[in-house]
Amino acid sequence: MFAQLGDIKFELITYFNGLNETVSYNYAQHERIENKPILQFLGKNLQEENIKLNFHRTFCVPEDELKNLVDVADKAEPLKFIKGNGEYVGVFVIEEIGKTVEQTSAEGDLLSIQVDLRLREYTGKVPEDEEEQEKGFKKK
């Protein structure tokens, strides 16, 4: 297993295709008369994780895998994101699911789709105990 989001496991051999992590910072720009603006650091933005997945008919049913992701996203619940090596990345929500059809049969049945999954860090209250959530995981 490469990573796990809630109960969804991403297998490297079957359909995982990449992970892009983004940490960004927030600055306010203050205009000044007859001078260049000045920046003021406001803090870190929420972390983003972008995951590329390939669902192909040879190892799964692409429609079912996509439906599973959409069902989880529709619940709008925060999910633990854990890497396969045990590193606890944090709690995230599914912010966006993009789909690109790569291959179909002559009848139009899906054979292969690429899914781009965008996760955003969740800092609100998590329904579980904080202690139990981090038990057994490496801290980032």
Sequence and secondary structure as in RCSB ss.txt:
>XXXX:A:sequence
MFAQLGDIKFELITYFNGLNETVSYNYAQHERIENKPILQFLGKNLQEENIKLNFHRTFCVPEDELKNLVDVADK
AEPLKFIKGNGEYVGVFVIEEIGKTVEQTSAEGDLLSIQVDLRLREYTGKVPEDEEEQEKGFKKK
>XXXX:A:secstr
  EEETTEEE TTTTEEEEEEE  EEEEEEEETTEEEEEEEEEE   EEEEEEEEETTTS HHHHHHHHHHHHHT
T  EEEEETTSEEEEEEEEEEEEEEEEEE TT  EEEEEEEEEEEE  S  SS HHHHHTT EE 
